[in-house]
Structure formats: C-alpha cells, structure tokens
C-alpha cells in the first residue's frame, strides 16, 4: 500500500507540472501512463485527472477502478470539472487562507 501511495503522489506531481494550460497549450493535452508491476495509472495534464487506474483484486484479476471518461475529449466536453484534482484557479489565488475550526468533544 505504501508503494501505491508513493506512486500516486509522484504521478500527481508529474501531472501538476503540466497542469498549467492556457489556450496556446491546449494542443499539448495528452494522456500519460505510469506502470509498476500490476499497477497501471493513466493521467491527463488537463486538470490532473486520473483517466484509468488498473489494480489487481484479491484473486489477482486486474480491473480499472477509475470513474470517468476514456478520452480527453470526454473530459473537455463535460459541463462540470468531473474528476479534476486541480481547477482553473490552481496556484493563482494570491495570499489565500482559511481557518480550520477544531471542536474537541
């Protein structure tokens, strides 16, 4: 499980480097695949979305557990930011902050 978490974090960092997309870069949107043993993950640099996540079940049968579209066009035509891990304002909110209330019972 620790290897999966490390691979997931690494993959998000890789995609985040490519996530800043403007109209001039729209032609460079693509799907990237990371593989390690039985684990396979496909990501897109369009909102850092996970397109496919293939893992083995307890019997070793591999299956895709990601919910979403099979193509980038599906994500681009969606009316909501379905599956996006970063939005259009990622890294663009200056001096943003929030207060987390802690209620100890």
Secondary structure, DSSP 8 states (H G I E B T S, - for coil): -HHHHHHHHHHHHHHHHT----GGGGGG--EEEEEETTEEEEEETTTTEEEEEEEE-TTS-EEE---S-SSHHHHHH-SS-TT-SS-TTTT--TT----------
